[in-house]
Amino acid sequence: MRALYRDAPVSFYERLALNDDLREALGLKYLDALDGYEEYNRKRKKLKHHSRKISKRNLKTDG
């Protein structure tokens, strides 16, 4: 759906937060705030970084 709007993820989530019809059409019940997405994205990046470090250390690969 985001590709149809050609939005960056943050812009798309802002659009979802403001548009109840779009949120309902996509079957999304909860989108409290953009802060929730930003928190998720921060944790996702942190986990990815730690996964690479562990991979390099234990498997001696490039990650």
CHARMM-style PDB file with segment names, atoms N, HN, CA, C and O in Angstrom:
ATOM      1  N   MET     1       0.826  -1.181   0.000  1.00  0.00      PROA
ATOM      2  CA  MET     1       0.000   0.000   0.000  1.00  0.00      PROA
ATOM      3  C   MET     1       0.877   1.254   0.000  1.00  0.00      PROA
ATOM      4  O   MET     1       0.563   2.245  -0.658  1.00  0.00      PROA
ATOM      5  N   ARG     2       1.977   1.193   0.746  1.00  0.00      PROA
ATOM      6  HN  ARG     2       2.233   0.387   1.281  1.00  0.00      PROA
ATOM      7  CA  ARG     2       2.859   2.349   0.825  1.00  0.00      PROA
ATOM      8  C   ARG     2       3.433   2.676  -0.549  1.00  0.00      PROA
ATOM      9  O   ARG     2       3.652   3.843  -0.873  1.00  0.00      PROA
ATOM     10  N   ALA     3       3.677   1.643  -1.358  1.00  0.00      PROA
ATOM     11  HN  ALA     3       3.499   0.694  -1.095  1.00  0.00      PROA
ATOM     12  CA  ALA     3       4.235   1.860  -2.693  1.00  0.00      PROA
ATOM     13  C   ALA     3       3.275   2.636  -3.587  1.00  0.00      PROA
ATOM     14  O   ALA     3       3.711   3.390  -4.457  1.00  0.00      PROA
ATOM     15  N   LEU     4       1.979   2.458  -3.381  1.00  0.00      PROA
ATOM     16  HN  LEU     4       1.625   1.845  -2.675  1.00  0.00      PROA
ATOM     17  CA  LEU     4       1.007   3.205  -4.186  1.00  0.00      PROA
ATOM     18  C   LEU     4       1.086   4.700  -3.923  1.00  0.00      PROA
ATOM     19  O   LEU     4       0.919   5.512  -4.834  1.00  0.00      PROA
ATOM     20  N   TYR     5       1.339   5.055  -2.677  1.00  0.00      PROA
ATOM     21  HN  TYR     5       1.475   4.396  -1.938  1.00  0.00      PROA
ATOM     22  CA  TYR     5       1.468   6.471  -2.326  1.00  0.00      PROA
ATOM     23  C   TYR     5       2.873   7.004  -2.588  1.00  0.00      PROA
ATOM     24  O   TYR     5       3.090   8.214  -2.642  1.00  0.00      PROA
ATOM     25  N   ARG     6       3.817   6.090  -2.749  1.00  0.00      PROA
ATOM     26  HN  ARG     6       3.641   5.107  -2.705  1.00  0.00      PROA
ATOM     27  CA  ARG     6       5.233   6.442  -2.924  1.00  0.00      PROA
ATOM     28  C   ARG     6       5.738   7.303  -1.772  1.00  0.00      PROA
ATOM     29  O   ARG     6       6.436   8.299  -1.962  1.00  0.00      PROA
ATOM     30  N   ASP     7       5.358   6.880  -0.574  1.00  0.00      PROA
ATOM     31  HN  ASP     7       4.791   6.071  -0.419  1.00  0.00      PROA
ATOM     32  CA  ASP     7       5.756   7.587   0.645  1.00  0.00      PROA
ATOM     33  C   ASP     7       6.932   6.894   1.309  1.00  0.00      PROA
ATOM     34  O   ASP     7       7.140   5.691   1.152  1.00  0.00      PROA
ATOM     35  N   ALA     8       7.691   7.674   2.049  1.00  0.00      PROA
ATOM     36  HN  ALA     8       7.522   8.652   2.177  1.00  0.00      PROA
ATOM     37  CA  ALA     8       8.655   7.093   2.977  1.00  0.00      PROA
ATOM     38  C   ALA     8       7.851   6.464   4.113  1.00  0.00      PROA
ATOM     39  O   ALA     8       6.710   6.867   4.339  1.00  0.00      PROA
ATOM     40  N   PRO     9       8.409   5.488   4.836  1.00  0.00      PROA
ATOM     41  CA  PRO     9       7.646   4.846   5.909  1.00  0.00      PROA
ATOM     42  C   PRO     9       7.059   5.829   6.913  1.00  0.00      PROA
ATOM     43  O   PRO     9       5.907   5.683   7.322  1.00  0.00      PROA
ATOM     44  N   VAL    10       7.828   6.812   7.306  1.00  0.00      PROA
ATOM     45  HN  VAL    10       8.763   6.930   6.973  1.00  0.00      PROA
ATOM     46  CA  VAL    10       7.339   7.765   8.302  1.00  0.00      PROA
ATOM     47  C   VAL    10       6.144   8.541   7.759  1.00  0.00      PROA
ATOM     48  O   VAL    10       5.159   8.748   8.469  1.00  0.00      PROA
ATOM     49  N   SER    11       6.228   8.967   6.509  1.00  0.00      PROA
ATOM     50  HN  SER    11       7.028   8.799   5.932  1.00  0.00      PROA
ATOM     51  CA  SER    11       5.115   9.702   5.900  1.00  0.00      PROA
ATOM     52  C   SER    11       3.877   8.835   5.784  1.00  0.00      PROA
ATOM     53  O   SER    11       2.759   9.307   5.994  1.00  0.00      PROA
ATOM     54  N   PHE    12       4.071   7.566   5.449  1.00  0.00      PROA
ATOM     55  HN  PHE    12       4.978   7.182   5.278  1.00  0.00      PROA
ATOM     56  CA  PHE    12       2.941   6.656   5.325  1.00  0.00      PROA
ATOM     57  C   PHE    12       2.258   6.454   6.670  1.00  0.00      PROA
ATOM     58  O   PHE    12       1.030   6.436   6.742  1.00  0.00      PROA
ATOM     59  N   TYR    13       3.035   6.304   7.731  1.00  0.00      PROA
ATOM     60  HN  TYR    13       4.033   6.319   7.672  1.00  0.00      PROA
ATOM     61  CA  TYR    13       2.434   6.126   9.051  1.00  0.00      PROA
ATOM     62  C   TYR    13       1.722   7.390   9.511  1.00  0.00      PROA
ATOM     63  O   TYR    13       0.710   7.309  10.207  1.00  0.00      PROA
ATOM     64  N   GLU    14       2.228   8.544   9.137  1.00  0.00      PROA
ATOM     65  HN  GLU    14       3.050   8.610   8.571  1.00  0.00      PROA
ATOM     66  CA  GLU    14       1.513   9.781   9.443  1.00  0.00      PROA
ATOM     67  C   GLU    14       0.179   9.813   8.707  1.00  0.00      PROA
ATOM     68  O   GLU    14      -0.839  10.216   9.269  1.00  0.00      PROA
ATOM     69  N   ARG    15       0.190   9.389   7.455  1.00  0.00      PROA
ATOM     70  HN  ARG    15       1.017   9.061   6.998  1.00  0.00      PROA
ATOM     71  CA  ARG    15      -1.043   9.339   6.665  1.00  0.00      PROA
ATOM     72  C   ARG    15      -2.042   8.379   7.315  1.00  0.00      PROA
ATOM     73  O   ARG    15      -3.230   8.688   7.401  1.00  0.00      PROA
ATOM     74  N   LEU    16      -1.569   7.224   7.769  1.00  0.00      PROA
ATOM     75  HN  LEU    16      -0.604   6.973   7.699  1.00  0.00      PROA
ATOM     76  CA  LEU    16      -2.442   6.261   8.441  1.00  0.00      PROA
ATOM     77  C   LEU    16      -3.010   6.824   9.734  1.00  0.00      PROA
ATOM     78  O   LEU    16      -4.174   6.594  10.064  1.00  0.00      PROA
ATOM     79  N   ALA    17      -2.194   7.555  10.456  1.00  0.00      PROA
ATOM     80  HN  ALA    17      -1.249   7.743  10.188  1.00  0.00      PROA
ATOM     81  CA  ALA    17      -2.649   8.112  11.730  1.00  0.00      PROA
ATOM     82  C   ALA    17      -3.788   9.107  11.520  1.00  0.00      PROA
ATOM     83  O   ALA    17      -4.653   9.245  12.384  1.00  0.00      PROA
ATOM     84  N   LEU    18      -3.796   9.790  10.398  1.00  0.00      PROA
ATOM     85  HN  LEU    18      -3.094   9.677   9.696  1.00  0.00      PROA
ATOM     86  CA  LEU    18      -4.794  10.823  10.146  1.00  0.00      PROA
ATOM     87  C   LEU    18      -6.015  10.323   9.379  1.00  0.00      PROA
ATOM     88  O   LEU    18      -7.061  10.970   9.408  1.00  0.00      PROA
ATOM     89  N   ASN    19      -5.905   9.201   8.703  1.00  0.00      PROA
ATOM     90  HN  ASN    19      -5.055   8.676   8.679  1.00  0.00      PROA
ATOM     91  CA  ASN    19      -6.968   8.743   7.815  1.00  0.00      PROA
ATOM     92  C   ASN    19      -7.619   7.467   8.357  1.00  0.00      PROA
ATOM     93  O   ASN    19      -7.079   6.373   8.197  1.00  0.00      PROA
ATOM     94  N   ASP    20      -8.774   7.614   8.994  1.00  0.00      PROA
ATOM     95  HN  ASP    20      -9.213   8.503   9.124  1.00  0.00      PROA
ATOM     96  CA  ASP    20      -9.474   6.467   9.580  1.00  0.00      PROA
ATOM     97  C   ASP    20      -9.952   5.486   8.516  1.00  0.00      PROA
ATOM     98  O   ASP    20      -9.918   4.276   8.740  1.00  0.00      PROA
ATOM     99  N   ASP    21     -10.394   5.980   7.372  1.00  0.00      PROA
ATOM    100  HN  ASP    21     -10.421   6.963   7.191  1.00  0.00      PROA
ATOM    101  CA  ASP    21     -10.889   5.098   6.311  1.00  0.00      PROA
ATOM    102  C   ASP    21      -9.785   4.191   5.772  1.00  0.00      PROA
ATOM    103  O   ASP    21     -10.004   3.000   5.549  1.00  0.00      PROA
ATOM    104  N   LEU    22      -8.613   4.754   5.566  1.00  0.00      PROA
ATOM    105  HN  LEU    22      -8.435   5.721   5.747  1.00  0.00      PROA
ATOM    106  CA  LEU    22      -7.486   3.964   5.078  1.00  0.00      PROA
ATOM    107  C   LEU    22      -7.079   2.918   6.106  1.00  0.00      PROA
ATOM    108  O   LEU    22      -6.803   1.769   5.761  1.00  0.00      PROA
ATOM    109  N   ARG    23      -7.043   3.321   7.361  1.00  0.00      PROA
ATOM    110  HN  ARG    23      -7.267   4.255   7.641  1.00  0.00      PROA
ATOM    111  CA  ARG    23      -6.684   2.397   8.435  1.00  0.00      PROA
ATOM    112  C   ARG    23      -7.684   1.243   8.505  1.00  0.00      PROA
ATOM    113  O   ARG    23      -7.299   0.090   8.698  1.00  0.00      PROA
ATOM    114  N   GLU    24      -8.957   1.559   8.349  1.00  0.00      PROA
ATOM    115  HN  GLU    24      -9.270   2.496   8.192  1.00  0.00      PROA
ATOM    116  CA  GLU    24     -10.002   0.534   8.384  1.00  0.00      PROA
ATOM    117  C   GLU    24      -9.897  -0.389   7.168  1.00  0.00      PROA
ATOM    118  O   GLU    24     -10.080  -1.600   7.293  1.00  0.00      PROA
ATOM    119  N   ALA    25      -9.608   0.168   6.005  1.00  0.00      PROA
ATOM    120  HN  ALA    25      -9.460   1.152   5.903  1.00  0.00      PROA
ATOM    121  CA  ALA    25      -9.479  -0.635   4.787  1.00  0.00      PROA
ATOM    122  C   ALA    25      -8.316  -1.615   4.881  1.00  0.00      PROA
ATOM    123  O   ALA    25      -8.383  -2.717   4.337  1.00  0.00      PROA
ATOM    124  N   LEU    26      -7.257  -1.218   5.567  1.00  0.00      PROA
ATOM    125  HN  LEU    26      -7.202  -0.323   6.010  1.00  0.00      PROA
ATOM    126  CA  LEU    26      -6.100  -2.097   5.729  1.00  0.00      PROA
ATOM    127  C   LEU    26      -6.263  -3.057   6.899  1.00  0.00      PROA
ATOM    128  O   LEU    26      -5.433  -3.944   7.100  1.00  0.00      PROA
ATOM    129  N   GLY    27      -7.329  -2.883   7.668  1.00  0.00      PROA
ATOM    130  HN  GLY    27      -8.004  -2.163   7.505  1.00  0.00      PROA
ATOM    131  CA  GLY    27      -7.571  -3.776   8.789  1.00  0.00      PROA
ATOM    132  C   GLY    27      -6.704  -3.488   9.999  1.00  0.00      PROA
ATOM    133  O   GLY    27      -6.427  -4.384  10.796  1.00  0.00      PROA
ATOM    134  N   LEU    28      -6.277  -2.253  10.140  1.00  0.00      PROA
ATOM    135  HN  LEU    28      -6.501  -1.525   9.492  1.00  0.00      PROA
ATOM    136  CA  LEU    28      -5.445  -1.879  11.282  1.00  0.00      PROA
ATOM    137  C   LEU    28      -6.325  -1.327  12.386  1.00  0.00      PROA
ATOM    138  O   LEU    28      -7.056  -0.359  12.182  1.00  0.00      PROA
ATOM    139  N   LYS    29      -6.254  -1.937  13.542  1.00  0.00      PROA
ATOM    140  HN  LYS    29      -5.660  -2.724  13.708  1.00  0.00      PROA
ATOM    141  CA  LYS    29      -7.093  -1.486  14.645  1.00  0.00      PROA
ATOM    142  C   LYS    29      -6.432  -0.354  15.425  1.00  0.00      PROA
ATOM    143  O   LYS    29      -7.100   0.587  15.853  1.00  0.00      PROA
ATOM    144  N   TYR    30      -5.122  -0.451  15.605  1.00  0.00      PROA
ATOM    145  HN  TYR    30      -4.579  -1.215  15.258  1.00  0.00      PROA
ATOM    146  CA  TYR    30      -4.449   0.496  16.490  1.00  0.00      PROA
ATOM    147  C   TYR    30      -3.266   1.146  15.790  1.00  0.00      PROA
ATOM    148  O   TYR    30      -2.396   0.470  15.241  1.00  0.00      PROA
ATOM    149  N   LEU    31      -3.254   2.424  15.822  1.00  0.00      PROA
ATOM    150  HN  LEU    31      -3.960   2.974  16.268  1.00  0.00      PROA
ATOM    151  CA  LEU    31      -2.087   3.198  15.445  1.00  0.00      PROA
ATOM    152  C   LEU    31      -2.177   4.462  16.284  1.00  0.00      PROA
ATOM    153  O   LEU    31      -2.684   5.492  15.840  1.00  0.00      PROA
ATOM    154  N   ASP    32      -1.679   4.359  17.497  1.00  0.00      PROA
ATOM    155  HN  ASP    32      -1.267   3.522  17.859  1.00  0.00      PROA
ATOM    156  CA  ASP    32      -1.842   5.441  18.461  1.00  0.00      PROA
ATOM    157  C   ASP    32      -1.072   6.691  18.061  1.00  0.00      PROA
ATOM    158  O   ASP    32      -1.604   7.801  18.087  1.00  0.00      PROA
ATOM    159  N   ALA    33       0.170   6.494  17.696  1.00  0.00      PROA
ATOM    160  HN  ALA    33       0.602   5.592  17.675  1.00  0.00      PROA
ATOM    161  CA  ALA    33       0.980   7.658  17.389  1.00  0.00      PROA
ATOM    162  C   ALA    33       2.184   7.239  16.564  1.00  0.00      PROA
ATOM    163  O   ALA    33       2.532   6.060  16.486  1.00  0.00      PROA
ATOM    164  N   LEU    34       2.794   8.205  15.966  1.00  0.00      PROA
ATOM    165  HN  LEU    34       2.512   9.163  16.029  1.00  0.00      PROA
ATOM    166  CA  LEU    34       4.006   7.961  15.210  1.00  0.00      PROA
ATOM    167  C   LEU    34       5.139   7.546  16.145  1.00  0.00      PROA
ATOM    168  O   LEU    34       6.086   6.885  15.718  1.00  0.00      PROA
ATOM    169  N   ASP    35       5.046   7.926  17.402  1.00  0.00      PROA
ATOM    170  HN  ASP    35       4.277   8.463  17.748  1.00  0.00      PROA
ATOM    171  CA  ASP    35       6.070   7.557  18.375  1.00  0.00      PROA
ATOM    172  C   ASP    35       6.210   6.046  18.481  1.00  0.00      PROA
ATOM    173  O   ASP    35       7.317   5.537  18.657  1.00  0.00      PROA
ATOM    174  N   GLY    36       5.098   5.324  18.376  1.00  0.00      PROA
ATOM    175  HN  GLY    36       4.199   5.738  18.233  1.00  0.00      PROA
ATOM    176  CA  GLY    36       5.142   3.864  18.436  1.00  0.00      PROA
ATOM    177  C   GLY    36       5.965   3.281  17.301  1.00  0.00      PROA
ATOM    178  O   GLY    36       6.744   2.351  17.508  1.00  0.00      PROA
ATOM    179  N   TYR    37       5.796   3.824  16.105  1.00  0.00      PROA
ATOM    180  HN  TYR    37       5.164   4.580  15.936  1.00  0.00      PROA
ATOM    181  CA  TYR    37       6.585   3.361  14.962  1.00  0.00      PROA
ATOM    182  C   TYR    37       8.056   3.708  15.162  1.00  0.00      PROA
ATOM    183  O   TYR    37       8.927   2.882  14.889  1.00  0.00      PROA
ATOM    184  N   GLU    38       8.337   4.902  15.627  1.00  0.00      PROA
ATOM    185  HN  GLU    38       7.629   5.573  15.849  1.00  0.00      PROA
ATOM    186  CA  GLU    38       9.724   5.313  15.822  1.00  0.00      PROA
ATOM    187  C   GLU    38      10.408   4.448  16.874  1.00  0.00      PROA
ATOM    188  O   GLU    38      11.580   4.099  16.727  1.00  0.00      PROA
ATOM    189  N   GLU    39       9.684   4.102  17.930  1.00  0.00      PROA
ATOM    190  HN  GLU    39       8.732   4.385  18.050  1.00  0.00      PROA
ATOM    191  CA  GLU    39      10.220   3.217  18.972  1.00  0.00      PROA
ATOM    192  C   GLU    39      10.521   1.838  18.385  1.00  0.00      PROA
ATOM    193  O   GLU    39      11.585   1.273  18.635  1.00  0.00      PROA
ATOM    194  N   TYR    40       9.591   1.304  17.610  1.00  0.00      PROA
ATOM    195  HN  TYR    40       8.727   1.763  17.407  1.00  0.00      PROA
ATOM    196  CA  TYR    40       9.784   0.004  16.964  1.00  0.00      PROA
ATOM    197  C   TYR    40      10.990   0.044  16.032  1.00  0.00      PROA
ATOM    198  O   TYR    40      11.822  -0.863  16.054  1.00  0.00      PROA
ATOM    199  N   ASN    41      11.089   1.075  15.225  1.00  0.00      PROA
ATOM    200  HN  ASN    41      10.413   1.812  15.207  1.00  0.00      PROA
ATOM    201  CA  ASN    41      12.176   1.187  14.261  1.00  0.00      PROA
ATOM    202  C   ASN    41      13.524   1.285  14.970  1.00  0.00      PROA
ATOM    203  O   ASN    41      14.505   0.698  14.515  1.00  0.00      PROA
ATOM    204  N   ARG    42      13.580   2.014  16.066  1.00  0.00      PROA
ATOM    205  HN  ARG    42      12.783   2.491  16.435  1.00  0.00      PROA
ATOM    206  CA  ARG    42      14.822   2.132  16.832  1.00  0.00      PROA
ATOM    207  C   ARG    42      15.243   0.767  17.370  1.00  0.00      PROA
ATOM    208  O   ARG    42      16.410   0.390  17.266  1.00  0.00      PROA
ATOM    209  N   LYS    43      14.300   0.031  17.941  1.00  0.00      PROA
ATOM    210  HN  LYS    43      13.352   0.338  18.025  1.00  0.00      PROA
ATOM    211  CA  LYS    43      14.608  -1.293  18.483  1.00  0.00      PROA
ATOM    212  C   LYS    43      15.025  -2.263  17.379  1.00  0.00      PROA
ATOM    213  O   LYS    43      15.919  -3.086  17.576  1.00  0.00      PROA
ATOM    214  N   ARG    44      14.378  -2.166  16.220  1.00  0.00      PROA
ATOM    215  HN  ARG    44      13.651  -1.498  16.060  1.00  0.00      PROA
ATOM    216  CA  ARG    44      14.709  -3.045  15.100  1.00  0.00      PROA
ATOM    217  C   ARG    44      16.144  -2.809  14.635  1.00  0.00      PROA
ATOM    218  O   ARG    44      16.882  -3.762  14.384  1.00  0.00      PROA
ATOM    219  N   LYS    45      16.535  -1.554  14.522  1.00  0.00      PROA
ATOM    220  HN  LYS    45      15.935  -0.780  14.727  1.00  0.00      PROA
ATOM    221  CA  LYS    45      17.892  -1.231  14.088  1.00  0.00      PROA
ATOM    222  C   LYS    45      18.921  -1.684  15.113  1.00  0.00      PROA
ATOM    223  O   LYS    45      19.988  -2.180  14.754  1.00  0.00      PROA
ATOM    224  N   LYS    46      18.597  -1.512  16.387  1.00  0.00      PROA
ATOM    225  HN  LYS    46      17.730  -1.108  16.678  1.00  0.00      PROA
ATOM    226  CA  LYS    46      19.508  -1.920  17.444  1.00  0.00      PROA
ATOM    227  C   LYS    46      19.701  -3.437  17.428  1.00  0.00      PROA
ATOM    228  O   LYS    46      20.824  -3.922  17.568  1.00  0.00      PROA
ATOM    229  N   LEU    47      18.618  -4.179  17.259  1.00  0.00      PROA
ATOM    230  HN  LEU    47      17.706  -3.786  17.145  1.00  0.00      PROA
ATOM    231  CA  LEU    47      18.697  -5.632  17.202  1.00  0.00      PROA
ATOM    232  C   LEU    47      19.512  -6.085  15.997  1.00  0.00      PROA
ATOM    233  O   LEU    47      20.315  -7.012  16.104  1.00  0.00      PROA
ATOM    234  N   LYS    48      19.313  -5.447  14.867  1.00  0.00      PROA
ATOM    235  HN  LYS    48      18.661  -4.694  14.781  1.00  0.00      PROA
ATOM    236  CA  LYS    48      20.059  -5.791  13.658  1.00  0.00      PROA
ATOM    237  C   LYS    48      21.553  -5.559  13.870  1.00  0.00      PROA
ATOM    238  O   LYS    48      22.376  -6.371  13.446  1.00  0.00      PROA
ATOM    239  N   HSD    49      21.898  -4.466  14.516  1.00  0.00      PROA
ATOM    240  HN  HSD    49      21.229  -3.807  14.860  1.00  0.00      PROA
ATOM    241  CA  HSD    49      23.294  -4.148  14.795  1.00  0.00      PROA
ATOM    242  C   HSD    49      23.910  -5.211  15.701  1.00  0.00      PROA
ATOM    243  O   HSD    49      25.016  -5.684  15.436  1.00  0.00      PROA
ATOM    244  N   HSD    50      23.205  -5.590  16.765  1.00  0.00      PROA
ATOM    245  HN  HSD    50      22.307  -5.206  16.980  1.00  0.00      PROA
ATOM    246  CA  HSD    50      23.728  -6.596  17.686  1.00  0.00      PROA
ATOM    247  C   HSD    50      23.832  -7.962  17.014  1.00  0.00      PROA
ATOM    248  O   HSD    50      24.756  -8.723  17.303  1.00  0.00      PROA
ATOM    249  N   SER    51      22.908  -8.278  16.133  1.00  0.00      PROA
ATOM    250  HN  SER    51      22.157  -7.660  15.899  1.00  0.00      PROA
ATOM    251  CA  SER    51      22.962  -9.553  15.406  1.00  0.00      PROA
ATOM    252  C   SER    51      24.217  -9.623  14.547  1.00  0.00      PROA
ATOM    253  O   SER    51      24.869 -10.665  14.474  1.00  0.00      PROA
ATOM    254  N   ARG    52      24.545  -8.536  13.911  1.00  0.00      PROA
ATOM    255  HN  ARG    52      24.015  -7.690  13.971  1.00  0.00      PROA
ATOM    256  CA  ARG    52      25.758  -8.505  13.084  1.00  0.00      PROA
ATOM    257  C   ARG    52      27.004  -8.688  13.936  1.00  0.00      PROA
ATOM    258  O   ARG    52      27.917  -9.422  13.557  1.00  0.00      PROA
ATOM    259  N   LYS    53      27.048  -8.020  15.090  1.00  0.00      PROA
ATOM    260  HN  LYS    53      26.307  -7.423  15.399  1.00  0.00      PROA
ATOM    261  CA  LYS    53      28.206  -8.153  15.965  1.00  0.00      PROA
ATOM    262  C   LYS    53      28.374  -9.588  16.436  1.00  0.00      PROA
ATOM    263  O   LYS    53      29.490 -10.106  16.461  1.00  0.00      PROA
ATOM    264  N   ILE    54      27.281 -10.232  16.808  1.00  0.00      PROA
ATOM    265  HN  ILE    54      26.374  -9.811  16.788  1.00  0.00      PROA
ATOM    266  CA  ILE    54      27.334 -11.616  17.272  1.00  0.00      PROA
ATOM    267  C   ILE    54      27.765 -12.534  16.133  1.00  0.00      PROA
ATOM    268  O   ILE    54      28.568 -13.445  16.335  1.00  0.00      PROA
ATOM    269  N   SER    55      27.240 -12.297  14.953  1.00  0.00      PROA
ATOM    270  HN  SER    55      26.588 -11.557  14.789  1.00  0.00      PROA
ATOM    271  CA  SER    55      27.602 -13.104  13.793  1.00  0.00      PROA
ATOM    272  C   SER    55      29.091 -12.984  13.491  1.00  0.00      PROA
ATOM    273  O   SER    55      29.755 -13.988  13.237  1.00  0.00      PROA
ATOM    274  N   LYS    56      29.606 -11.789  13.516  1.00  0.00      PROA
ATOM    275  HN  LYS    56      29.066 -10.973  13.723  1.00  0.00      PROA
ATOM    276  CA  LYS    56      31.028 -11.585  13.252  1.00  0.00      PROA
ATOM    277  C   LYS    56      31.883 -12.276  14.303  1.00  0.00      PROA
ATOM    278  O   LYS    56      32.891 -12.904  13.978  1.00  0.00      PROA
ATOM    279  N   ARG    57      31.480 -12.159  15.561  1.00  0.00      PROA
ATOM    280  HN  ARG    57      30.662 -11.649  15.825  1.00  0.00      PROA
ATOM    281  CA  ARG    57      32.267 -12.715  16.650  1.00  0.00      PROA
ATOM    282  C   ARG    57      32.226 -14.239  16.650  1.00  0.00      PROA
ATOM    283  O   ARG    57      33.271 -14.885  16.732  1.00  0.00      PROA
ATOM    284  N   ASN    58      31.033 -14.819  16.559  1.00  0.00      PROA
ATOM    285  HN  ASN    58      30.184 -14.295  16.493  1.00  0.00      PROA
ATOM    286  CA  ASN    58      30.890 -16.262  16.710  1.00  0.00      PROA
ATOM    287  C   ASN    58      31.156 -17.043  15.431  1.00  0.00      PROA
ATOM    288  O   ASN    58      31.730 -18.130  15.478  1.00  0.00      PROA
ATOM    289  N   LEU    59      30.752 -16.511  14.316  1.00  0.00      PROA
ATOM    290  HN  LEU    59      30.286 -15.627  14.278  1.00  0.00      PROA
ATOM    291  CA  LEU    59      30.882 -17.245  13.064  1.00  0.00      PROA
ATOM    292  C   LEU    59      32.051 -16.769  12.218  1.00  0.00      PROA
ATOM    293  O   LEU    59      32.377 -17.357  11.187  1.00  0.00      PROA
ATOM    294  N   LYS    60      32.665 -15.707  12.670  1.00  0.00      PROA
ATOM    295  HN  LYS    60      32.401 -15.229  13.507  1.00  0.00      PROA
ATOM    296  CA  LYS    60      33.781 -15.100  11.956  1.00  0.00      PROA
ATOM    297  C   LYS    60      33.418 -14.833  10.491  1.00  0.00      PROA
ATOM    298  O   LYS    60      34.138 -15.215   9.568  1.00  0.00      PROA
ATOM    299  N   THR    61      32.277 -14.165  10.317  1.00  0.00      PROA
ATOM    300  HN  THR    61      31.692 -13.855  11.067  1.00  0.00      PROA
ATOM    301  CA  THR    61      31.808 -13.782   8.985  1.00  0.00      PROA
ATOM    302  C   THR    61      31.728 -12.267   8.918  1.00  0.00      PROA
ATOM    303  O   THR    61      32.058 -11.568   9.876  1.00  0.00      PROA
ATOM    304  N   ASP    62      31.287 -11.776   7.780  1.00  0.00      PROA
ATOM    305  HN  ASP    62      31.018 -12.344   7.001  1.00  0.00      PROA
ATOM    306  CA  ASP    62      31.125 -10.336   7.612  1.00  0.00      PROA
ATOM    307  C   ASP    62      29.801  -9.835   8.153  1.00  0.00      PROA
ATOM    308  O   ASP    62      29.556  -8.629   8.131  1.00  0.00      PROA
ATOM    309  N   GLY    63      28.948 -10.705   8.633  1.00  0.00      PROA
ATOM    310  HN  GLY    63      29.147 -11.685   8.651  1.00  0.00      PROA
ATOM    311  CA  GLY    63      27.671 -10.289   9.201  1.00  0.00      PROA
ATOM    312  C   GLY    63      26.596 -10.488   8.233  1.00  0.00      PROA
ATOM    313  OT1 GLY    63      25.437 -10.194   8.528  1.00  0.00      PROA
TER     314      GLY     63
END
